[in-house]
C-alpha cells in the first residue's frame, strides 16, 4: 500500500510551490477576501471539476488536478482569513503569509493522520466523483453557516469544513497521481 504520509507531502509541495509563485506575482492580495468571497472561489473551482467530470470537456483548458491544487490553496487562505480576518489592503508580507500557509498545512496533515487512523483510509475506496461531491457539500455547508453569521447548533464550524475540503482535495490529487 502506498504511504499516505509521503503522498500527502508530495502533493502539498506542489500546492505550496504554486502558492509561493503566486505570492511573487501578486503578493498576499487575497487578504482582501472575506470568507464569502473565498468560499465562492472554492465553489467555482469545484463546479468546474464537476462539469469536466460530467462532460469530459473543458473549453478554457482548466484541468482537474490544477483545480484541485487551487482548492487546497483557497482552503488554506480561507482558514488564514477565518483566524486573522480580512484586510482592506495587503497587510502582511509574502513571507508571513507563507509561514501561515505552512502552519495550516501542518495542521491539515495532523488532522488527516488522526482521521486516517480512525477511518482506516476509507478515502482510498472513494471515487473521484464522490470526493468532489463531498467537497461541494462542505462548501454549501460553509455558505449556510456564513449566512447564519458563523453560528452552528450541532455541527462543526467553517474552519473544520475548510480543513476537510483541503484534505479531500489532497486525497483526490493522490488519486490522480497514482
Residue pairs with C-beta under 8 A, 6 or more apart in sequence:
2 174
2 178
4 112
4 116
4 121
4 174
5 113
7 174
7 177
7 178
8 109
8 112
8 170
8 174
9 109
10 177
11 72
11 170
11 173
11 174
11 177
12 72
12 105
12 109
12 170
14 69
14 173
15 69
15 72
15 73
15 105
15 170
16 101
16 102
16 105
18 69
18 70
18 73
19 73
19 76
19 98
19 101
20 94
20 98
22 73
23 94
23 97
23 98
24 94
27 90
27 94
28 90
28 92
28 93
28 94
28 96
28 97
29 90
30 38
30 77
30 81
31 81
31 86
31 87
31 89
31 90
31 91
31 92
31 97
32 86
32 87
32 88
32 89
32 90
33 41
33 77
33 81
33 86
34 81
34 86
35 78
35 81
35 82
35 86
35 142
35 146
35 158
36 143
36 146
38 74
38 77
38 78
38 81
39 78
39 139
39 142
39 143
39 146
41 70
41 74
42 71
42 74
42 75
42 78
42 135
42 139
42 165
43 136
43 139
43 143
45 67
45 68
45 70
45 71
45 74
46 67
46 71
46 132
46 135
46 136
46 139
47 136
48 58
48 62
48 67
49 64
49 67
49 68
49 132
50 132
50 133
50 136
51 58
52 58
52 62
52 63
52 64
53 64
53 128
53 129
53 132
64 128
64 172
64 176
65 173
65 176
65 177
68 169
68 170
68 172
68 173
68 176
69 169
69 173
71 135
71 165
71 166
71 169
72 166
72 169
72 170
72 173
75 162
75 163
75 165
75 166
75 169
76 101
76 104
76 105
76 108
76 166
77 101
78 158
78 162
79 104
79 159
79 162
79 163
79 166
80 97
80 100
80 101
80 104
82 158
82 159
82 162
83 159
84 100
92 100
104 166
105 166
107 163
108 163
108 166
108 167
108 170
111 163
111 167
112 167
112 170
115 167
116 123
123 131
123 168
123 171
124 171
126 134
126 171
128 172
128 175
128 176
131 168
131 169
131 171
131 172
131 175
132 172
134 164
134 168
135 165
135 168
135 169
138 161
138 162
138 164
138 165
138 168
139 161
139 165
141 155
141 161
142 158
142 161
142 162
145 151
145 152
145 155
145 157
145 158
145 161
146 158
150 157
150 158
